[in-house]
């Protein structure tokens, strides 16, 4: 995983694979999903203000901002 710019050819497809079903509030994350999202949350390169990841997060039913993702990861 690199940054927000190549999301379509890099970690976006991995996110889609990790969330084959849209995430719904209240449903716990699997261990693999939690680890994957933690890697995204912990990488400053993903949060440079580029909108490329928004569609990928939306398609997976995930929040678009870092703090909301951090909360989701730590809640499960």
Beta strands, then each sheet from edge to edge (+ up, - down):
end
